[in-house]
């Protein structure tokens, strides 16, 4: 693969000592960080590709621990009406999308992540009210092939839809629609196939997590579903993930749902589980997260964080691992993790009326090493250390809003945005340099995404919902 030598950069390691090294050289050999400091030039060798990092901050690639595949093509749909958008997602993801929709959207999302310095991202294969495109592996295939082409890392989260079953999905062949009735067993077969096919794929850059919808005991069960069946399905899904050695994740915990899962399901929580949103948790639920070493993903820019608060400072005080997520990129948020780090600080400071809560170094950890820990990848990514994967970004600090160069970490977290990322490297491959993406043709990606959106709107009759 060759070697890369970055010279003159300020290196924010996020290692155990949280070192910040000024005017430092960083050597990458093949897909690993090989040396930091005086030995880097010799280790990289004379044939190394040189990158002048003067005036730049070298940081670990950012990690987005919660987002949704498909959302890149439904941004702003509904014009701010959350219920319209929510229902539209269910329609689009089941009966309005084909393989090209999922492949084109994955390329668009990967492109945005590259340009924002996000080197690893979790993507649920669907959204809305736990609507997963789990009727057939082909949709996951198209997503993962796009990620493989882009060069980023992805954790694809897939599982059965919310019961009861069956669900109706549609296959499209040109303009012809074929409806399919899909039961729980078939969706589970799809999940298992996707794990076997893609977990560890793309030279280790693709992983798979298993999803099961969150149950809220305060809400009545839908007609045709009893609690015994729900518990059976939940336990079976959790057992599949454990049998296959993949992580487990859930989207949308709040107000008692973690306690219910802990008390009524079989070993549902633990260090191999990362739970997203988790707003308005009870004191007992915060304790359960600590006792079980369950990991939490906080999405400070999400609608869920408007309707409730994830008790991040309280969780951190008990030693719970909390990662950062975008919940992107719809209906109203991007993959810009700098935006979400800033939102996180202000969100909790306003709640406690304390400007010392959530310091910038902590929110950076949540988007790097803590997120890596939540995804069971802390030995591989999340910090700049010799032997770890070379997932590195360069932030151009020679800009008015980031200058002068003192207190670089604070300046970056308080003032930077995704457009300040100059260079993105994943596993030793330069995906972007000087804001020019090398792994993808930007115009092609944008054109494909626009065409896929147009086709989806025509098939669903939702064009009027994409008008301001």
BELHUPE-V405462 format. One record per residue. N is the residue number from 0. RES is the residue in one letter. D_LAST is the distance of its C-alpha to the last C-alpha in whole Angstrom. Layout:
N,RES,D_LAST
N,RES,D_LAST
This chain:
0,X,48
1,X,49
2,X,49
3,X,47
4,X,48
5,X,46
6,X,48
7,X,47
8,X,44
9,X,44
10,X,44
11,X,42
12,X,44
13,X,43
14,X,46
15,X,49
16,X,50
17,X,46
18,X,48
19,X,46
20,X,48
21,X,48
22,X,49
23,X,49
24,X,49
25,X,48
26,X,49
27,X,47
28,X,50
29,X,48
30,X,46
31,X,47
32,X,47
33,X,51
34,X,52
35,X,51
36,X,53
37,X,56
38,X,57
39,X,53
40,X,54
41,X,57
42,X,56
43,X,53
44,X,56
45,X,56
46,X,54
47,X,51
48,X,47
49,X,47
50,X,44
51,X,44
52,X,43
53,X,44
54,X,41
55,X,39
56,X,39
57,X,40
58,X,39
59,X,38
60,X,35
61,X,33
62,X,32
63,X,29
64,X,31
65,X,28
66,X,25
67,X,23
68,X,24
69,X,21
70,X,18
71,X,18
72,X,16
73,X,14
74,X,12
75,X,9
76,X,9
77,X,8
78,X,6
79,X,9
80,X,11
81,X,14
82,X,16
83,X,14
84,X,13
85,X,17
86,X,18
87,X,16
88,X,18
89,X,21
90,X,20
91,X,19
92,X,22
93,X,25
94,X,24
95,X,22
96,X,23
97,X,26
98,X,28
99,X,26
100,X,23
101,X,25
102,X,27
103,X,24
104,X,22
105,X,25
106,X,26
107,X,22
108,X,23
109,X,27
110,X,26
111,X,23
112,X,26
113,X,29
114,X,27
115,X,27
116,X,30
117,X,30
118,X,33
119,X,33
120,X,30
121,X,30
122,X,28
123,X,27
124,X,27
125,X,24
126,X,23
127,X,21
128,X,24
129,X,27
130,X,26
131,X,28
132,X,28
133,X,32
134,X,33
135,X,34
136,X,35
137,X,34
138,X,30
139,X,32
140,X,34
141,X,31
142,X,29
143,X,33
144,X,34
145,X,31
146,X,32
147,X,35
148,X,34
149,X,32
150,X,35
151,X,33
152,X,34
153,X,33
154,X,33
155,X,32
156,X,32
157,X,32
158,X,34
159,X,34
160,X,31
161,X,31
162,X,34
163,X,35
164,X,36
165,X,35
166,X,32
167,X,30
168,X,29
169,X,29
170,X,30
171,X,29
172,X,31
173,X,29
174,X,28
175,X,30
176,X,29
177,X,32
178,X,32
179,X,34
180,X,35
181,X,35
182,X,38
183,X,38
184,X,41
185,X,39
186,X,36
187,X,39
188,X,41
189,X,38
190,X,37
191,X,41
192,X,41
193,X,38
194,X,40
195,X,43
196,X,41
197,X,39
198,X,40
199,X,42
200,X,41
201,X,40
202,X,43
203,X,42
204,X,38
205,X,37
206,X,38
207,X,37
208,X,36
209,X,37
210,X,34
211,X,35
212,X,32
213,X,33
214,X,35
215,X,34
216,X,37
217,X,36
218,X,34
219,X,35
220,X,36
221,X,34
222,X,36
223,X,39
224,X,39
225,X,42
226,X,42
227,X,45
228,X,43
229,X,40
230,X,43
231,X,44
232,X,41
233,X,40
234,X,44
235,X,44
236,X,41
237,X,42
238,X,45
239,X,44
240,X,42
241,X,46
242,X,48
243,X,46
244,X,46
245,X,42
246,X,40
247,X,38
248,X,35
249,X,33
250,X,29
251,X,28
252,X,32
253,X,32
254,X,35
255,X,38
256,X,36
257,X,38
258,X,41
259,X,41
260,X,41
261,X,44
262,X,46
263,X,45
264,X,45
265,X,47
266,X,47
267,X,43
268,X,43
269,X,44
270,X,44
271,X,42
272,X,39
273,X,36
274,X,34
275,X,30
276,X,29
277,X,32
278,X,31
279,X,33
280,X,36
281,X,39
282,X,42
283,X,44
284,X,41
285,X,41
286,X,45
287,X,44
288,X,42
289,X,45
290,X,48
291,X,46
292,X,45
293,X,41
294,X,39
295,X,35
296,X,32
297,X,30
298,X,26
299,X,26
300,X,22
301,X,21
302,X,20
303,X,24
304,X,25
305,X,23
306,X,24
307,X,28
308,X,30
309,X,32
310,X,35
311,X,35
312,X,38
313,X,40
314,X,40
315,X,41
316,X,44
317,X,45
318,X,45
319,X,42
320,X,40
321,X,36
322,X,34
323,X,31
324,X,28
325,X,24
326,X,23
327,X,20
328,X,18
329,X,16
330,X,13
331,X,14
332,X,17
333,X,19
334,X,23
335,X,24
336,X,27
337,X,28
338,X,24
339,X,25
340,X,29
341,X,28
342,X,26
343,X,29
344,X,31
345,X,29
346,X,28
347,X,32
348,X,34
349,X,32
350,X,33
351,X,36
352,X,36
353,X,38
354,X,37
355,X,40
356,X,38
357,X,36
358,X,38
359,X,36
360,X,39
361,X,38
362,X,35
363,X,35
364,X,38
365,X,35
366,X,33
367,X,36
368,X,40
369,X,39
370,X,36
371,X,39
372,X,41
373,X,39
374,X,38
375,X,42
376,X,42
377,X,43
378,X,46
379,X,44
380,X,41
381,X,40
382,X,42
383,X,44
384,X,48
385,X,50
386,X,50
387,X,46
388,X,44
389,X,43
390,X,39
391,X,39
392,X,36
393,X,37
394,X,35
395,X,35
396,X,36
397,X,37
398,X,34
399,X,34
400,X,32
401,X,34
402,X,38
403,X,41
404,X,42
405,X,43
406,X,42
407,X,40
408,X,39
409,X,38
410,X,36
411,X,34
412,X,33
413,X,32
414,X,30
415,X,30
416,X,26
417,X,26
418,X,26
419,X,30
420,X,31
421,X,33
422,X,35
423,X,34
424,X,38
425,X,38
426,X,41
427,X,43
428,X,40
429,X,38
430,X,35
431,X,34
432,X,36
433,X,35
434,X,31
435,X,32
436,X,31
437,X,34
438,X,34
439,X,31
440,X,30
441,X,26
442,X,25
443,X,26
444,X,24
445,X,21
446,X,22
447,X,23
448,X,20
449,X,17
450,X,20
451,X,20
452,X,16
453,X,16
454,X,19
455,X,18
456,X,15
457,X,17
458,X,20
459,X,18
460,X,16
461,X,13
462,X,11
463,X,9
464,X,8
465,X,7
466,X,4
467,X,0
